[in-house]
Amino acid sequence: MKIQLLLISIICGFKSLWGADSALEAHKPFLKAHCFECHGPDKQKGELRFDTLGNDLTDLHTLEAWQGILDQLNLGEMPPKKQPKPPFEETARLINGLTPALQRAYAQRESTGGQAVIRRLNKFELRNTLRDLFGIKHPDFEPTVVSGLYDFNGNGITAQKTIEPTRSFQDDEEAEGFDNIGQQLVMSDFLLKMLIGAAEETIDMATYNEPQKPFEAETFTAPICTKTLAGGSLGKYQRDKNETYDEVFQRWDRYNRIGPDKYVGGMRRPANYRITVEVSAHNPKPDAWGNWTVREGGLIHQGRQSSEEPFEVGLYLQRNEHKRGPRHHRIKRWTLPGDGRKRTFSFETWIDNPWSSWIGWENGPWFRHNAWHILLEQWYPKEYEQIDRKQKDFKKEVADVLFKKGYLGPTLRVHSYRIEPMPQEWPPESHTALYGKGPIEDADAQKLFHAFAERAFRRPVAPEEVNSFVELAEQLMADGNSKQEAMKGAYSAILCSPDFVYLSQNPGKLDDFALASRLSYFLWSSMPDDALMKLARTGKLSNPAELRRQTERMLNDPKSAAFGRHFPERWLKLHELGRMEPDKRGPFGHYFRVKDILIPQVDAFFSDLLQNNGPIRNFIDSDYTFMNKLLGELIYKQKVVGEHLRKVKLEDTRRGGLLTMPAVMTVTANGVDTSPIVRGVYVLENILGTPPPSPPPDVEPLSPDLRGVKTLKEQLAIHRNQEACMSCHQKIDPMGYALESFDPIGRWRDNYPKVDKKAKQAPPIDTVAVLANGREVKNLMEFKAMLLERESQVAHCLTEKMLTYATGRLLEAGDRGEIDRITAELKKDGNRLRDLVHLVVHSKIFLNK
C-alpha cells in the first residue's frame, strides 16, 4: 500500500513535466532583458509577472500568459515606446520559436472546461420557438420586434408595446454582452411561473374554436379608397372626377394610402390571402418637374433623385387590435418604371384579425403640411393669382384648375385591388396539431401529445415519456375540466419540461439531433424545422456537404433575420442603447426621433454584408451605409427618401462602416458627453479583441489634481502618467481620440460644446494620438487605415464573438488553436462574412460539446 502511495506521489510530482516545453526556457533571457522591469518581482503592471512564469503549457494560466506575450510582440506594442526596442532578430527569434510551441499546446490540449453547459432558452429564443412550434403568424413574434414598456402619451404611464407572450419576462443575465451563455441562464420559481403563463397564452393564440367565416375573392376598382385620405388632399378631389383609377400624388404618410374602404377597420377573418394590385406609373418630362423637386427647401420636398429612377410601391399590413407600438409594417416592395403601362403585382400573406392591408407610394414627392396648392403657383402662376386663397375651400378650386390645365408632376395610378383567400383547411394547422382534425371528444391524446413532444423536445421521444402528460390530462378532466382545457393543461406542462426549456447535449461530438438544435438556435434563434429533423433522423445532417447545404438554406430563410438582429446587437453591445439617454430638451434631443432606427440600421448593414458575402473590412470602413429620411436629415446631413432604410452611397466618406454608426457612437457615450477612454475600451474589446484589464480598485477615474488643465486630452495625459495607469491607458486612450469627432448621438462635430459661455470659440476636437507602438494617428481616416492594417486581428475578434454566440459558452485558452485555424482559412478567400459562418459551423468547437 505504501509503495502504491509513493508511486502516486512520484507520478503527481512529475505530472507538470509532461506538459513542460523546454524550448520556452530559451526565451527567458529575452523576458529578463526587456520585460522584468515592468512585469518582474518589483513591479507587475496589469497584474502580470513574468519572472515566475513557468513552461507548463497544459496549465491554463501559463498558456494564456505566453499567448499574451506573443500577441503583444506581434502587434509591436511591447516593449513600450519609451523603452529601448530589442533588436529585430531577437524579437523575430522569439516569435518564431513561441508560435509553434503554442500551436502544439493547443493541438494537444483537451479542455474539460471548454464545453457548453446545459443551458436554458433565453427569452428571445423562447419567443421564436413558441412562434414556430405553434405556427403563430402574428407580427409581434418577428425577430426584429422588441418588447417592453413604453410611455406612448408622454404622461408617465407606460404600457406594453406588444402582445407576444414573453413581453413581461425580465432580461436574461449576460456574460461579455451575450445573453445565451449557459452558466448565466439560471432557473427560478418566478421564471417558471412566467413560463406557465407564456405557454397558456400561446396555446390560446393557436386555438381556433369558432367556425370559419365565409369570404369570397373581391376585386375593388375606383374609387378604392377615400376614407384614409386627408381632408384637403389632392387625391380626395381626384376621386370626385369619377375616373377609372385611384391616383396618388405624393409619398404615403398618415394618409394617402390605397386600401379598400370596406376593410379599413380590419378583415375580421384570419387566413392566408393573395393581394393583387394593378398599377401604373406616370413620369413627367425632365423639364416639367422631372427631378421631382419644386422650390427646394420650401413646402415640397424631394422624392426620387432622377426621372429614370423607378417608382417604389410598398405593401403593408395594418394592425388594428390595439393602439400600442408600431401599427403597420411593410411586407413587400415592388418597383415599376414610369412609362404609364399597367403592371400587376401579387403577394401571399397571412392577415390576422382584425388586420387590413394597403399599398403606399414609397418614393413620391412629399407635400409638407399637405400644401400641394403651391404647385399651381409654380406651373400656372396666372391662374394661381386669380384664386381667392382666403376662402374656406379654395383648394377645391386649385385642384379643378390643376386637373383642367394638366397635372405636370409624377403620379401613381391604382386600377384595381384584389383580395383573394387562399385554399386552406379549417381549423388551421396550429389548432389541428393540438386537438386533431375531428371533434375534440375523438382526439387521441396519447398520439397528439407524442407528436407535439417530439417537436417541442427537438429529439425522438419514447411513447412512455408522454404517459405522465396523458395522466395529467385525465386528472384534469376528472376534476371537471373539459377535454380541451385538460389537453391545454398537458401542453403547458410539456412546455415547462426541462426537455423543452433546456438545450442539452452529451459530452463529445454532437449527435445529429443536438447538431440540428445548435445550428437552428445559432442562425434562427429557434427550434429546428422539419427539414433539419428529417436529416437528423437519417443521420445525414452531420455530413459536411449536407451541413453546408443546410447552412446556406437557413441563411436564405426569412428566419435568419434573428441572426442578423441578435448577433450584432450582442457583439456590439447595442442592447445597452437607451440606458443613458440624453435630455429630450437638450442639445441631443434628436436622439429620440431616430432611436428606433439605430439598431435596425446596424441590422441592415450586417445582413446585407452577410447576404452578399461581403468582406469583414467593411465593418471598419465602406463607401455606403443604410439610412432613411430621418437619419439622413438629423445625423448624416444627407438627403434620403422615405421612412424605410435603404442602401445609399455616402456623401461624407468618413462615415462608412459599422464602427462610426450612430448606434455605436451613442452606446459608447452617456447622453451628455463622450470619453476617449470609454470608446477606446470599446474598440479594444469588440473590434480588436484585446480587452484591457480592469483598473486597480484604488485609482481615481481621473487625477484629482487638474490645476491649469484646459482640455480633456490634458486631463487624460495627467491620468495616464500615473504609475498605476500608464500601461493600460497608453493602449486605451489613443483608440478613442479619433472617435471624439462624433458627439453623444453620433453626429459629426469639429468642436466640443462651449463650457465657458463667454468664450469666443468652442474648443476644437483634437484627434491626434500616438499608439502604444509609437505610431501617430492624426484623424479618423488614419485611424480606420490603422484598423484595416489589422484586418486579421479584427477577423480573429469577430470569429471569437461568433463562436461564443453560436455555442452558448465563453471561449477559453484551449480554443485558441481552432480559432487560429478558422481565421487562417478565412483569410485565404478574403475574410468574408458568410464564409465565416460556414467555417464556424464546421469547426470542432461548434460540432462538439
Buried (B, 14 or more C-beta within 10 A) or exposed (E): EEEEEEEEEEEEEEEBEEBBBEEBEEBBEBBEEBBBEBBBEEEBBBEBBBBEBBBBBBBBEBBBBBBBBBBBBBBBBBBBBEEEBBEEEBBEBBBEBBBEBBBBBBEEBEEEEBBBBBBBBBBBBBBBBBBBBBBBBBBBBBBBBBBEEBEEEEEEEEEBBBBBBBBEBEEBEBBBBBBBBBBBBEEEEEBEEBBBBBBBBBBEBBBBEEEBEEBEEEEBBBBBBEEBBBEBBBBBBBBEEEEEBBBBBBBBBEBBBBBBEEBBEBBBBBBBBBBBBBBBBBBBEEEBBBBBBBEEEEBBBBBBBEBEBBBBBBBBBBBBEEEEBEBBBBBBBBBBBBEEEEBEBEBEBBBBBBBBBBBBBBBBBBBEEBEBBBBBBBBBEEBBEEBEEEEEEBBBBBBBBBBEEEBBBBBBBBBBBBBBBEEEEEBBEBBBBBBBEEEEEEBEBBEBBBBBBBBBBBBEBEEEBBEEBBEBBBEBBEEEBEBBEBBBBBBBBBBBBEBBBBBBBEEEEBBBBBBBBBBBBBBBBBBBBEBBBEBBBEEBBBBEEEBEEBBEBBBEBEBBBBBBBBBBBBBBBBBBBBEEBBEEEEEBEBBEEBBEBBBBBBBBBBBBBBBEBBBBBBBBBBEBBBBBBBBBBBBBEBBBBBBBBBEBEBEEEBBBBBBBBBBBBBBBBBBEEBBBBBBBBBBBBBBBBBEBEEBEEEEEEBBEEEEEBEEBBEBBBBBBEBEEBBBBBBBBBBBBBBBBBBBBBBBBBEEBEEEEEEEEEBBEBBBEBBBBBEBEBEBBBBBBEBBEEBBBBBBBBBBBBBBBBBBBBBBBBBBBBBBBBBBEBBEEEEBBBBBBBBBBBBBEBBBBB
